[in-house]
Amino acid sequence: MAERQLSGEQYTLSKLVIETLIITPSGAMSPGILSATAVIVGMHIGMLGGFLVALGHMLFEIPYIVVIMLWTSKFSSVLRKLEKPLALLTLLVATYFALGLISEGIPILRNGEFSLNNADIRVDSWLQAVFYGMLFTGANPHFLAWWLTIALPLIRGASQYGLKGFVVMYASHVWMDYVWLIFLAFIGAGLALMARLYGFLLLAMSVLLLIFGLDVFTRTYVERRVLPF
């Protein structure tokens, strides 16, 4: 019996990892002030800037997720009652984010240019880069809403296994933040040369968001899956 339980647990955690790997890019690669900041910080201190911005992002993100996770465990009965409204909200938020990605990606593909609106950011120390990562994470309502809607199933799945579930889920998630922000810092001022690739990435993420949002909606309302797992 113990072996069967262990096997089932591994399968469930594996599914959690797969879902995390699929969902995470929709948040990590979304255009926004954190991404732009990584590029600008990279202009000042290179690839290390992306790592430091990601570190600051993580320092805010971990306690934020823990709070949501504890709330999810404590009020799971409330969440069950709100499952359908949350599923509808997830679809609406996913659609909103996807439209934002499309509106950002199409001009990049059309013009081959990527504009930065935060060029006044200056970096005088490594600590300042970490601070920017924390500041532009906590002050970003899209980030806060993403974990409460699109990524909420990940937190609910992880909460079933306590600390182990959190570690598995977050480890599957956070490495993409680091890779993405380091990449943005690396390309820095040369981002214009990669503009069309970035535009394609944004459109790909918009499709992924819509598919995931629709999957949450159909699973809740008609008990059918869009995604094959």
C-alpha positions as CSV (number, residue, x, y, z in Angstrom):
1,M,0.0,0.0,0.0
2,A,2.8,2.4,0.9
3,E,4.4,1.8,-2.5
4,R,1.2,2.6,-4.3
5,Q,0.7,5.8,-2.3
6,L,4.3,6.8,-3.1
7,S,3.8,6.1,-6.8
8,G,0.6,8.1,-6.8
9,E,2.3,11.0,-5.1
10,Q,5.2,11.0,-7.6
11,Y,2.7,11.1,-10.4
12,T,0.8,14.0,-8.9
13,L,4.0,15.9,-8.2
14,S,5.2,15.2,-11.8
15,K,1.9,16.6,-13.1
16,L,2.5,19.7,-10.9
17,V,5.9,20.1,-12.4
18,I,4.6,19.8,-15.9
19,E,1.8,22.4,-15.3
20,T,4.3,24.7,-13.7
21,L,6.6,24.5,-16.6
22,I,3.7,25.3,-19.0
23,I,2.1,28.1,-17.0
24,T,5.3,29.9,-15.8
25,P,6.4,31.4,-19.2
26,S,3.0,33.3,-19.4
27,G,4.1,35.2,-16.3
28,A,7.9,35.2,-16.5
29,M,8.0,36.4,-20.1
30,S,5.2,38.9,-19.9
31,P,6.3,42.4,-20.9
32,G,6.4,44.9,-18.1
33,I,8.5,47.1,-15.9
34,L,10.5,44.2,-14.4
35,S,11.5,42.9,-17.8
36,A,12.4,46.4,-19.0
37,T,14.3,47.0,-15.7
38,A,16.4,43.8,-16.3
39,V,17.4,45.1,-19.7
40,I,18.4,48.5,-18.3
41,V,20.2,47.1,-15.4
42,G,22.0,44.8,-17.8
43,M,23.3,47.9,-19.7
44,H,25.0,49.0,-16.5
45,I,26.4,45.8,-15.0
46,G,25.9,43.1,-17.6
47,M,24.4,39.6,-17.1
48,L,24.9,39.9,-13.4
49,G,22.3,42.6,-13.4
50,G,19.6,40.1,-14.6
51,F,20.6,37.7,-11.8
52,L,20.3,40.4,-9.1
53,V,16.9,41.6,-10.4
54,A,15.7,38.0,-10.4
55,L,17.0,37.6,-6.8
56,G,15.1,40.7,-5.7
57,H,12.0,39.3,-7.5
58,M,12.3,36.0,-5.7
59,L,12.8,37.7,-2.3
60,F,9.3,39.3,-2.7
61,E,7.7,36.3,-4.5
62,I,8.4,33.6,-2.0
63,P,6.6,35.2,1.0
64,Y,3.8,36.3,-1.3
65,I,3.3,32.7,-2.5
66,V,3.6,31.3,1.0
67,V,0.8,33.7,2.2
68,I,-1.5,32.6,-0.6
69,M,-0.6,28.9,0.0
70,L,-1.5,29.2,3.7
71,W,-4.7,31.0,2.9
72,T,-5.6,28.3,0.4
73,S,-5.1,25.5,2.9
74,K,-7.0,27.3,5.6
75,F,-10.0,28.3,3.5
76,S,-10.1,25.5,1.0
77,S,-13.9,25.1,1.6
78,V,-14.4,28.7,0.7
79,L,-12.3,28.2,-2.5
80,R,-14.5,25.2,-3.4
81,K,-17.6,27.4,-3.2
82,L,-15.8,30.1,-5.3
83,E,-14.4,27.6,-7.8
84,K,-16.7,28.6,-10.7
85,P,-16.3,32.3,-10.2
86,L,-12.5,31.9,-9.9
87,A,-12.5,29.8,-13.1
88,L,-14.4,32.5,-15.0
89,L,-12.1,35.1,-13.5
90,T,-9.0,33.1,-14.6
91,L,-10.3,32.9,-18.1
92,L,-11.0,36.7,-18.2
93,V,-7.6,37.5,-16.7
94,A,-5.8,35.1,-19.1
95,T,-7.7,36.8,-22.0
96,Y,-6.7,40.2,-20.7
97,F,-3.0,39.3,-20.4
98,A,-3.1,37.6,-23.8
99,L,-4.5,40.7,-25.5
100,G,-1.8,42.7,-23.8
101,L,0.9,40.4,-25.1
102,I,-0.6,40.5,-28.6
103,S,-0.8,44.3,-28.6
104,E,2.8,44.4,-27.5
105,G,4.1,41.7,-29.8
106,I,2.5,42.8,-33.1
107,P,4.1,46.3,-33.2
108,I,7.5,44.7,-32.5
109,L,7.0,42.3,-35.4
110,R,5.8,45.1,-37.6
111,N,8.5,47.6,-36.8
112,G,11.3,45.4,-35.6
113,E,11.8,47.7,-32.6
114,F,11.5,47.3,-28.9
115,S,11.1,50.5,-26.8
116,L,12.1,50.9,-23.2
117,N,10.1,53.3,-21.1
118,N,12.3,53.1,-18.0
119,A,15.6,54.4,-19.3
120,D,15.9,56.8,-16.4
121,I,16.7,53.8,-14.1
122,R,20.3,54.0,-12.9
123,V,22.3,51.3,-11.1
124,D,25.1,52.3,-8.7
125,S,25.4,49.1,-6.7
126,W,24.5,45.4,-6.7
127,L,22.1,46.0,-3.8
128,Q,20.3,48.6,-5.9
129,A,19.7,46.1,-8.6
130,V,18.2,43.7,-6.0
131,F,16.0,46.5,-4.7
132,Y,14.7,47.2,-8.2
133,G,13.8,43.5,-8.5
134,M,11.8,43.6,-5.3
135,L,10.2,47.0,-5.9
136,F,9.0,46.3,-9.5
137,T,7.7,42.9,-8.4
138,G,5.6,44.1,-5.4
139,A,4.4,47.2,-7.3
140,N,3.2,45.2,-10.3
141,P,-0.6,44.4,-10.0
142,H,-0.3,42.1,-13.0
143,F,2.2,39.9,-11.1
144,L,0.0,39.9,-8.0
145,A,-3.1,39.0,-10.0
146,W,-1.2,36.3,-12.0
147,W,-0.5,34.2,-8.9
148,L,-4.1,34.7,-7.6
149,T,-5.7,33.7,-10.8
150,I,-3.7,32.0,-13.6
151,A,-1.2,30.3,-11.3
152,L,-3.5,29.6,-8.4
153,P,-4.0,26.0,-9.4
154,L,-0.3,25.5,-8.9
155,I,-0.4,26.8,-5.4
156,R,-3.5,24.7,-4.6
157,G,-1.7,21.6,-6.0
158,A,1.5,22.3,-4.1
159,S,-0.5,22.9,-0.8
160,Q,-1.5,19.2,-0.8
161,Y,2.1,18.3,0.0
162,G,3.0,21.1,2.3
163,L,6.7,22.2,2.2
164,K,7.7,19.5,-0.3
165,G,4.9,20.6,-2.7
166,F,6.0,24.2,-2.4
167,V,9.7,23.3,-3.0
168,V,8.8,21.2,-6.1
169,M,6.5,23.8,-7.6
170,Y,8.6,26.8,-6.9
171,A,11.9,25.2,-8.1
172,S,10.1,24.3,-11.3
173,H,8.9,27.9,-11.6
174,V,11.7,30.2,-10.4
175,W,14.5,29.0,-12.7
176,M,12.6,30.4,-15.6
177,D,12.5,33.9,-14.0
178,Y,16.3,33.7,-13.6
179,V,16.9,32.5,-17.1
180,W,14.6,35.1,-18.6
181,L,15.8,38.1,-16.7
182,I,19.5,37.2,-17.2
183,F,18.7,36.8,-20.9
184,L,17.2,40.3,-21.0
185,A,20.1,41.7,-19.1
186,F,22.5,40.0,-21.5
187,I,21.0,41.4,-24.7
188,G,20.7,44.8,-23.0
189,A,21.2,47.6,-25.5
190,G,21.3,45.1,-28.3
191,L,17.7,44.0,-27.8
192,A,16.7,45.8,-30.9
193,L,18.5,43.1,-32.9
194,M,16.4,40.5,-31.2
195,A,13.1,42.4,-31.4
196,R,11.3,40.2,-33.9
197,L,12.2,37.1,-31.9
198,Y,10.9,38.7,-28.8
199,G,7.7,39.6,-30.7
200,F,7.2,36.0,-31.7
201,L,7.7,35.0,-28.0
202,L,5.0,37.4,-26.9
203,L,2.5,36.0,-29.4
204,A,3.3,32.4,-28.4
205,M,2.8,33.3,-24.7
206,S,-0.6,34.9,-25.6
207,V,-1.8,31.6,-27.2
208,L,-0.5,29.6,-24.2
209,L,-2.4,31.9,-21.8
210,L,-5.6,31.6,-23.7
211,I,-5.4,27.8,-23.9
212,F,-4.7,27.5,-20.2
213,G,-7.5,29.9,-19.2
214,L,-9.9,28.0,-21.4
215,D,-8.7,24.7,-19.9
216,V,-9.5,25.9,-16.3
217,F,-12.9,27.2,-17.5
218,T,-13.9,24.0,-19.3
219,R,-12.7,21.7,-16.5
220,T,-14.8,23.6,-14.0
221,Y,-18.0,24.2,-16.0
222,V,-18.3,21.2,-18.3
223,E,-15.7,18.7,-16.8
224,R,-13.7,18.6,-20.0
225,R,-10.1,19.3,-20.6
226,V,-8.5,21.3,-23.3
227,L,-5.0,20.3,-22.3
228,P,-4.2,16.6,-22.6
229,F,-3.1,16.1,-18.9
